[in-house]
Amino acid sequence: MTINVSELLAKVPTGLLIGDSWRDASDGATFDVENPATGETIATLASATSEDAIAALDAACAVQHDWARTPARQRAEILRRGFELVQERAEEFATLMTLEMGKPLAEARGEVTYGNEFLRWFSEEAVRLYGRYGATPEGNLRMITTRKPVGPCLLITPWNFPLAMATRKVAPAIAAGCVMVLKPARLTPLTTQYFAQTMLDAGLPAGVLNVVSGKSASAISNPLMDDNRLRKVSFTGSTPVGQQLLKKAADKVLRTSMELGGNAPFIVFDDADLDLAVEGAMGAKMRNIGEACTAANRFLVHESVAEEFSRRFAARLEEQVVGNGMDDGVTVGPLVEQKALDSVSALVDGAVSDGAEVVTGGARGSGNGYFYLPTLLNNVPRDAQILKEEIFGPVAPVVTFKDEADAIRLANSSEYGLASYVFSQDMSRIFRVSDQLEFGLLGVNTGVISNAAAPFGGVKQSGMGREGGLEGIEEYTSVQYLGIRDPYADQ
Ligand code: NAP
C-alpha cells in the first residue's frame, strides 16, 4: 500500500486530547516535530502548559468512577476493536514512526505488529483479573481478595518505540479500568496522537485517555504528580529522569512502574553456535538502530572464538545500508537527533583513544540526517566509558573473557540490570549462568525476546515493575482484602 505522506500527516491530530476534544494549548504555544533523516519539520503540535495538564487530569477523574464500573468484557472489546483498527492502519502507523523517529520502514512495520499485540493481549487479560478466596489459619475469618483499578495514572513514554511504549501502558490501564493522562516524547509524538485518535474511533469513552504532548516535560508532570487525585506514574525512559520521578513520587506515595535504561551484556561462550550468535548479535545490536533499552551494549566473547565472531559480525555490519528509512533497501536509519549522534560519536572516539581497534565503521554517515555507520570495536579496554553507558547507536564493542566466572563478573559489573543474552549449546551452563546473572530479561541463543505475553522489566537501576505478560495488568491494580467474620467462629 502506498501512503501519501501529506494526507497522512493531515490526519494526525495536532492538539491536546482533553476529554472529548483535541484542543489548542491554553497559551497557544506550539512545538515542531522533525524528520531525523532530513532535518525537516514535518508537523507542529500544541504544547501543553501546566494548566492543560491539570485540565487533562480533571477530564480523566470525571470518568474514573464510571470507567471502573464498566464491565470488563466491554473494556476488552474496545481494546479488541482498537487492535483491529491499528491493524487496518498499520501502514500509516509504520510510516509515521519512520518519519518522526527514523527507523527503517520494515522495522516500523515490525513495531506495529509488536506494539499492537499489547492491545490484543490485554483485551484477553481484561476478563481474567482474578482474586482469591480462603480462610485464616485460626479459622476466625473468611478472606476474599479482589483487584481494583489503581486510579488515575500518568503515563510517560520515550521516543524510541513510539507505538509500542504507548500500547504497553495504555492497554493494561484500559483493561484494569484506570483513566490516564499520557505524555509522549517531544521528539516522536505523532504516532501517539494518531494512536489516541484510533482508540477514540474504537469506542474508548471520552476522558479515559487524555494526551498532553509538549515541549516541557516537567511543566506537565510536576503539577500532575503534586495533585492528590493522581495515583500512579508509569514511566519508560532514562535512569536519571526515572530517579527524579521516583523522588517526586515519594511526596504523594504514588505507585510507580519504572522501565529505565540498560547496558545489556551479550555473552558468547566457546561452545556457542557462531551462526546463531552472529544472527542474534545483529538482532540485539542493530534493531532500532541500536536505540533500544534491550540493545546489546557489551559483547563479551570467549577469547578462543572472539576473532572468528568479530570477523563474521563485521561482515554482516558491512552489508547494512545506511540512509533514510523511507527508502527501499535501507536497513539502518538515522539516530534520533544531533545530540544522540554527538554522544555516540564521542563514545567511539573515547574508546579508540583508550586503545580500541575499529574493525568497521567508526564514523558519521553522510547527508543531512543524523547518520552513524554500523561499527565494530575490538580490544576495548575493560574500563572504557563505552562499556559503562548506554550507547544507543549502531556500535558494538567487543571484550574477551577467559572463563565462565570472568564472563559473569564482567556482565554483572554494571548498575543496570535489564536485558542480557547468552549463547551456548550447553544447557547446564545456561541454567548455571542465568542463575547468576543480575538481569530481568535473558535471551538464550536469541537476540530478540520482547513479546506482549512476557513480563518485561529490569532489576537494579534499570527499574521496577513489569510490562506485558500476566504481570502487566497487575501494575494497574491494587489488592483489596475483605476479612469476613466466620459464621462458625464462636461455635
Ligand atoms: P528520557 O529523556 O528519560 O525521556 C523519556 C520521557 O520522559 C520523555 O517523554 C521525556 O519528555 C520525559 N521527561 C524527560 N525529562 C523529564 C522530567 N524532568 N520530568 C518528567 N518527564 C521527563 O528518555 P529518552 O531519551 O526518551 O528514551 C531513551 C531512554 O529510555 C533510554 O535510557 C532507554 O534505555 C530507555 N528505555 C527503557 C525501556 C524499558 O522498557 N526499560 C524502553 C525504552 C526505552 P521529552 O521527550 O519532552 O524530553
Residues whose N, C-alpha, C, O or C-beta is under 5 A from the ligand:
A	BS01	NAP	I156 T157 P158 W159 K183 P184 A185 R186 L187 G214 K215 A217 S218 S221 T236 G237 S238 T239 V241 E259 L260 G261 G262 A292 C293 S462
